[in-house]
Amino acid sequence: MTPADLSLTVQHAVRSAVDDGALRVDVPPRVKVERARPGGTGEYASSIALSLARPAGRSALDVAGILKERLRGSPGILAVDITGPGFLNFTLRREVGGDLVRVIRAAGTAYGHGTALSDEVLRFAGAAEPRAEVVTGVVLRLLRAQGADAAFGGEERIHVRPGAYEPDLLGVDAARWGLLRAAPGDRPLDGPPLLVQHERNALFRVRYAHARVRRLLVNGERFRLAPSYETDVHAPELFGVLGDHPVVLLAAARHRAPDRVARHLEAVADALLAFQHTVLPFGDEKPSAAHRSRLALAEAAGTVLAGGLSLLGISAPDQL
């Protein structure tokens, strides 16, 4: 992991804390990291918590603790320590990309599921309004994916701005995306634009990105390439959003907010589509360990897309 990669990872942690409501600050356009001072802890350090403390209305130590929680387990980071008044110190790990890819491939579409909410028993009231019914069903999936005992049969309600569920008109996938992509308090997305197969349509981009992964794997067979992470791949944006996936799923469950999953899938799709052109040999290039590693990373991204779409009740096609 380079200092630039580490800076981006810390910035992702700040954005995650802001999205999760743990911090109320503007996400900085850049996070400064520097070599730890002699005698200090780790290899790199950042004063970001001290910079955010005043606008957040929190102590620097509180801000550092919030960021440390979101940085734990990040690709490339072995340990995060808080020193002095709130400095974050980082010890980096080696073979980080391979670690993340292997974790995703081992977990499959269950990557990001966990037991953080295993102590919670939640019972939801049935919903007569169409959008509330769709959103509540997805919230139950998200909670169960984090270990919660969640079911219908109680009084808790998901409050949403009403919207029609029109699978007969739009198809199931577009109808659900239109209700789930907008925040619960916002108006649902208009249906007809969701049927347009164009990059302006976020639903199309997400499903197309998954289909591209399937095509890359098929085309890889023609080069006798199988996905196998063997050498480091420089793709900080893609690694960043894949590493964020577990935190996003947990936050979406806690806040009863499926739109967070949908927005995250857009970020994964955009990072993957920007990366896809480097995966297979081009022109006179010979197949190599680098191509096998890139293919493994693309496959991992496709797995995350498929798992996230499944939680939303939306299909992940092999081709479009």
Wavefront OBJ file of the C-alpha trace (Angstrom):
o trace
v 0.000 0.000 0.000
v 1.352 3.386 -1.025
v 0.859 6.602 0.986
v -1.661 7.684 -1.675
v -3.595 4.436 -1.191
v -3.535 4.911 2.585
v -4.758 8.497 2.226
v -7.659 7.291 0.094
v -8.486 4.534 2.585
v -8.650 6.995 5.487
v -10.797 9.316 3.386
v -13.154 6.365 2.760
v -13.355 5.847 6.530
v -14.311 9.488 7.066
v -16.971 9.231 4.364
v -18.308 6.028 5.934
v -18.549 7.727 9.343
v -20.378 10.683 7.783
v -22.775 8.420 5.846
v -23.386 6.402 9.008
v -24.214 9.559 10.985
v -21.346 9.048 13.410
v -19.660 12.284 12.262
v -21.276 15.470 10.991
v -18.504 17.082 8.969
v -17.596 17.771 5.363
v -15.497 14.960 3.914
v -12.058 16.448 3.184
v -10.928 16.311 -0.457
v -7.604 14.858 0.688
v -6.246 13.243 3.856
v -2.600 13.905 4.650
v -0.520 10.959 5.815
v 3.176 11.036 6.594
v 5.898 8.800 7.885
v 5.603 8.147 11.617
v 8.184 9.993 13.632
v 11.156 8.073 15.055
v 10.110 6.214 18.176
v 6.455 6.410 17.164
v 3.999 3.599 16.466
v 3.611 2.069 13.032
v 4.896 3.249 9.677
v 2.582 6.157 8.856
v 0.522 8.667 10.817
v -2.307 11.137 10.198
v -3.656 14.107 12.139
v -7.056 13.930 10.424
v -8.897 13.372 13.728
v -7.467 16.597 15.143
v -8.538 18.476 12.003
v -12.102 17.160 12.185
v -12.592 17.476 15.938
v -13.772 21.102 16.081
v -16.204 20.984 13.107
v -17.541 17.653 14.436
v -18.067 19.063 17.923
v -16.193 16.071 19.351
v -12.834 15.537 20.976
v -10.012 14.438 18.698
v -9.772 11.188 20.643
v -13.488 10.508 19.997
v -13.055 11.198 16.278
v -9.962 8.998 16.158
v -11.889 6.167 17.826
v -14.726 6.467 15.302
v -12.277 6.311 12.403
v -10.275 3.480 13.943
v -13.424 1.330 14.097
v -14.029 1.876 10.378
v -10.406 1.290 9.422
v -10.119 -2.014 11.269
v -9.719 -4.815 8.739
v -9.191 -2.467 5.788
v -7.097 -3.916 2.964
v -3.487 -3.006 3.524
v -3.761 -2.049 7.180
v -2.497 -4.479 9.792
v -3.097 -2.266 12.834
v -4.387 1.193 13.756
v -3.217 2.847 16.980
v -4.272 6.129 18.558
v -1.451 8.140 20.096
v -1.102 11.506 21.809
v -4.113 13.829 21.566
v -5.645 11.847 18.691
v -3.106 10.928 16.034
v -3.884 7.828 13.979
v -0.858 5.574 13.460
v -0.845 2.820 10.860
v 1.039 -0.430 10.562
v 0.688 -1.746 7.037
v 0.368 -5.333 5.951
v 1.764 -7.015 2.897
v -0.196 -8.872 0.185
v -3.269 -6.852 1.045
v -4.979 -7.212 -2.285
v -4.665 -10.961 -2.175
v -6.080 -11.037 1.355
v -9.228 -9.165 0.343
v -9.753 -11.116 -2.865
v -9.335 -14.414 -1.019
v -11.812 -13.357 1.675
v -14.412 -12.408 -0.926
v -13.912 -15.571 -2.959
v -14.202 -17.716 0.184
v -17.380 -15.987 1.397
v -19.032 -15.688 -2.002
v -22.163 -13.557 -2.106
v -22.280 -13.712 1.710
v -19.222 -11.438 1.895
v -20.112 -8.591 4.247
v -22.587 -10.651 6.248
v -21.770 -10.968 9.933
v -22.942 -11.288 13.517
v -22.734 -7.683 14.731
v -26.493 -7.573 15.428
v -26.868 -11.110 16.770
v -28.146 -9.828 20.136
v -31.069 -7.961 18.575
v -34.632 -9.309 18.332
v -36.762 -7.165 16.037
v -40.404 -7.526 15.028
v -41.895 -5.381 12.271
v -45.486 -4.512 11.535
v -46.840 -5.542 8.155
v -47.093 -2.745 5.611
v -50.107 -2.151 3.403
v -48.485 0.639 1.364
v -46.524 -0.878 -1.581
v -43.209 0.913 -1.115
v -43.170 0.346 2.631
v -43.773 -3.358 2.041
v -40.838 -3.633 -0.384
v -38.482 -1.609 1.843
v -39.446 -3.532 4.982
v -38.776 -6.846 3.264
v -35.277 -5.724 2.263
v -34.571 -4.324 5.729
v -35.409 -7.744 7.177
v -32.878 -9.328 4.799
v -30.220 -6.806 5.785
v -30.796 -7.333 9.501
v -30.718 -11.120 9.190
v -27.483 -10.858 7.193
v -25.955 -9.192 10.282
v -27.215 -11.914 12.627
v -30.355 -10.214 13.949
v -33.505 -12.190 14.758
v -35.774 -10.097 12.528
v -39.266 -10.962 11.333
v -42.794 -9.667 10.930
v -45.189 -9.800 13.875
v -44.491 -6.643 15.895
v -44.910 -2.885 15.959
v -41.738 -1.417 14.444
v -42.442 0.304 11.136
v -40.295 1.550 8.301
v -41.384 5.093 7.500
v -41.123 5.885 3.803
v -42.570 8.340 1.356
v -45.297 6.359 -0.470
v -44.678 4.998 -3.939
v -46.293 2.532 -6.307
v -44.693 -0.869 -6.892
v -45.193 -1.584 -10.619
v -43.448 -4.828 -11.627
v -46.001 -5.461 -14.399
v -45.099 -2.142 -16.019
v -41.371 -1.900 -15.291
v -40.311 -5.457 -14.498
v -39.308 -6.563 -11.017
v -35.739 -5.226 -11.111
v -36.524 -1.669 -12.228
v -39.622 -1.480 -10.048
v -37.660 -2.449 -6.941
v -34.658 -0.226 -7.745
v -36.947 2.769 -8.188
v -38.327 2.284 -4.669
v -35.085 1.262 -2.939
v -32.463 3.564 -4.494
v -34.109 6.721 -3.161
v -33.731 7.400 0.566
v -36.897 6.324 2.451
v -38.008 9.917 2.980
v -37.449 10.907 -0.661
v -39.724 10.487 -3.642
v -39.157 7.175 -5.495
v -37.257 7.337 -8.768
v -39.232 7.746 -11.977
v -39.806 4.373 -13.606
v -39.341 4.819 -17.390
v -35.704 6.086 -17.224
v -34.791 2.895 -15.347
v -35.593 0.865 -18.468
v -33.075 2.722 -20.638
v -29.913 0.713 -21.314
v -27.477 3.601 -21.019
v -24.701 4.576 -18.629
v -26.879 7.433 -17.328
v -29.096 4.740 -15.804
v -27.413 3.604 -12.569
v -29.385 0.346 -12.449
v -28.136 -0.502 -15.929
v -24.527 0.308 -14.926
v -24.666 -1.950 -11.878
v -26.179 -4.907 -13.719
v -23.979 -4.317 -16.785
v -20.866 -4.301 -14.585
v -21.809 -7.739 -13.255
v -22.417 -8.992 -16.787
v -19.013 -7.621 -17.853
v -17.320 -9.689 -15.138
v -19.022 -12.828 -16.417
v -17.863 -12.012 -19.948
v -14.289 -11.339 -18.765
v -14.212 -14.774 -17.132
v -15.463 -16.424 -20.327
v -12.977 -14.505 -22.471
v -10.226 -15.338 -19.994
v -10.740 -19.014 -20.769
v -9.797 -18.290 -24.382
v -6.433 -17.054 -23.144
v -6.237 -20.033 -20.778
v -6.460 -17.587 -17.887
v -8.131 -18.582 -14.638
v -8.661 -16.050 -11.831
v -5.856 -16.352 -9.282
v -4.432 -13.490 -7.232
v -0.688 -13.951 -7.560
v 0.799 -10.470 -7.773
v -0.141 -7.014 -6.529
v -2.683 -5.068 -8.587
v -2.828 -1.282 -8.456
v -6.546 -0.503 -8.196
v -7.041 1.599 -5.035
v -10.551 2.783 -5.910
v -11.804 -0.741 -6.540
v -10.073 -2.190 -3.486
v -11.464 0.679 -1.433
v -15.112 0.110 -2.299
v -14.793 -3.676 -1.983
v -13.245 -3.259 1.459
v -16.075 -0.887 2.434
v -18.784 -3.433 1.618
v -19.151 -5.002 5.099
v -19.376 -1.574 6.762
v -22.002 -0.424 4.247
v -24.179 -3.497 4.807
v -24.011 -3.086 8.581
v -24.865 0.629 8.378
v -27.765 -0.074 6.000
v -29.169 -2.621 8.456
v -28.765 -0.369 11.489
v -30.346 2.640 9.800
v -33.054 0.681 7.933
v -31.676 2.228 4.739
v -31.477 -0.041 1.660
v -30.587 3.021 -0.425
v -27.092 2.872 1.101
v -26.580 -0.547 -0.465
v -27.830 0.668 -3.845
v -25.512 3.704 -3.796
v -22.584 1.527 -2.772
v -23.245 -0.881 -5.642
v -23.091 2.091 -8.008
v -19.651 2.954 -6.617
v -18.461 -0.662 -7.038
v -19.791 -0.769 -10.604
v -18.134 2.531 -11.546
v -14.772 1.448 -10.105
v -15.001 -1.915 -11.857
v -15.962 -0.444 -15.221
v -12.979 1.920 -15.021
v -10.708 -1.041 -14.213
v -12.070 -3.662 -16.645
v -9.992 -2.589 -19.654
v -6.767 -3.654 -17.939
v -7.876 -7.180 -17.067
v -7.167 -9.271 -20.170
v -4.173 -9.200 -22.556
v -4.379 -6.527 -25.237
v -2.667 -6.583 -28.611
v 0.615 -8.492 -28.417
v 0.542 -8.881 -24.620
v 1.147 -12.397 -23.383
v -1.046 -13.831 -20.604
v 0.705 -13.432 -17.262
v 0.310 -13.584 -13.495
v -0.751 -9.928 -13.598
v -3.710 -10.797 -15.831
v -4.722 -13.721 -13.599
v -4.597 -11.413 -10.586
v -6.668 -8.707 -12.283
v -9.191 -11.332 -13.328
v -9.443 -12.550 -9.736
v -10.063 -8.975 -8.559
v -12.737 -8.464 -11.219
v -14.371 -11.738 -10.192
v -14.416 -10.532 -6.563
v -16.098 -7.290 -7.627
v -18.711 -9.261 -9.548
v -19.363 -11.340 -6.442
v -19.956 -8.195 -4.376
v -22.342 -6.841 -7.002
v -24.270 -10.105 -7.111
v -24.493 -10.313 -3.318
v -25.672 -6.723 -2.947
v -28.280 -7.036 -5.694
v -29.543 -10.249 -4.110
v -30.144 -8.442 -0.804
v -32.203 -5.886 -2.719
v -34.179 -8.625 -4.459
v -32.779 -7.629 -7.878
v -31.281 -10.036 -10.410
v -27.629 -10.049 -11.459
v -27.651 -11.149 -15.133
v -24.772 -12.949 -16.810
v -25.377 -10.897 -19.937
v -27.303 -7.810 -21.011
l 1 2 3 4 5 6 7 8 9 10 11 12 13 14 15 16 17 18 19 20 21 22 23 24 25 26 27 28 29 30 31 32 33 34 35 36 37 38 39 40 41 42 43 44 45 46 47 48 49 50 51 52 53 54 55 56 57 58 59 60 61 62 63 64 65 66 67 68 69 70 71 72 73 74 75 76 77 78 79 80 81 82 83 84 85 86 87 88 89 90 91 92 93 94 95 96 97 98 99 100 101 102 103 104 105 106 107 108 109 110 111 112 113 114 115 116 117 118 119 120 121 122 123 124 125 126 127 128 129 130 131 132 133 134 135 136 137 138 139 140 141 142 143 144 145 146 147 148 149 150 151 152 153 154 155 156 157 158 159 160 161 162 163 164 165 166 167 168 169 170 171 172 173 174 175 176 177 178 179 180 181 182 183 184 185 186 187 188 189 190 191 192 193 194 195 196 197 198 199 200 201 202 203 204 205 206 207 208 209 210 211 212 213 214 215 216 217 218 219 220 221 222 223 224 225 226 227 228 229 230 231 232 233 234 235 236 237 238 239 240 241 242 243 244 245 246 247 248 249 250 251 252 253 254 255 256 257 258 259 260 261 262 263 264 265 266 267 268 269 270 271 272 273 274 275 276 277 278 279 280 281 282 283 284 285 286 287 288 289 290 291 292 293 294 295 296 297 298 299 300 301 302 303 304 305 306 307 308 309 310 311 312 313 314 315 316 317 318 319 320
